[in-house]
């Protein structure tokens, strides 16, 4: 993970209106670089599964994470895997630039 991305946590949190927990989930998914279940992610982050799933839902809603149904042939509930979108760096750059533009525009009204 790039140093620029690490130092941008606060900016990302602000522009996407997401929590520190959401940021932790996002950065862990980036670090892992592979699809994981909410159970696996909650164990890695030492957080409850419900907390992690709420954060994953927010990250899906803002377009940074995707959820895929596992292809296991088991009886019962399907497993879902989460990972960052393949173009997450381009999306972050675009969205943060747009956020900055909106902030600058609102400041010119003062």
N, C-alpha and C positions, 0 to 999 in steps of 0.2 A: 504494500500500500504506500502511496506516495506521501511525503511529508506535507505537501500542500494540502492534500485531502485531510490529513490528520488535524492540521491547524484550522481547517474550515468547518469543524464540527459545529461551532456556535452559529456560523452563517447558515449552514444547512438546516440546523434546527429552527432558526428564525424564519427563513424563507419558506420552508415546507410546513411550518407550524406543527412540529412534532416534538415529542419529549426526549429527554436524555436517554430513556430506556429504548425508545424507537431508534435513536442514533446508535446505541450499543448493539442492537440487533442488526442494523444495517451494516455497521463496520465489521461485525463478526461474520456475516454472510460474505462480505467482500474478502475478508481475510481467508475464509475457508475455500472460496472459489469453486464450490461444488454444491449441488442440491442437498439439503438436509431436512429432516422432519422437525416439527415444532418441539417434539420430545428431545431430540438430539440437541437442538439449539438451547432449549431451556436448561439442560444439564450442563452444557458448556458455559452458559452465562450465570449459572447458579441462581436462576429465577424460576418462578412458577410457570407452568405450561400456559395457564390462562393469561398471565402478563405478557408472555412472549407472543401468544396468538393474537392478542389485542394489538400489539406493536406491529406484527406482520400484516394484519389487516390494514392498518394505517399506511404502511409502506406500499402495499398493493394499491391502495386508493390513490396515492400520489404518483404511482407509476414507476417506482424504483425496484419493486420485487414482484416476481411472478410465482404462482402456485400451480404445480402440476400434479395430477393424480398418478400414483405409482402403478406399475403394471403387474404387481404381484397377483398371483391367482389364489387368493385366500378367501375363505368365508369370513364374513363380518365386514366391519367398516373398512373402507379403502384408506390407504396411507397417502398423505399429501406431502409433497416435497417443495421446499421454498428455496429460491435463489435470486440473486440480483439480476436485473435485466441485462442482456448482453451488452447494451450500449450505455451502461450507467454513467460512464465518465462524460460522454457527449450530452446525455440528458442533464446531468448535474451542471455542466458548464452553461448549457442553454438556459435552464431554469434559474440559475443564480444570476446570470446576466440580465434576464428579464426582471427578476426581483430587484436587482440594483437599479435598473432603469425606472421601475415604479417608485422606488424610494427617492431617487433623485428628482423625479417629476413631482412628487408630493412635496418635497422640500422647496421647490421653486415657487410654490403657492404661498409661502410664508413671507 
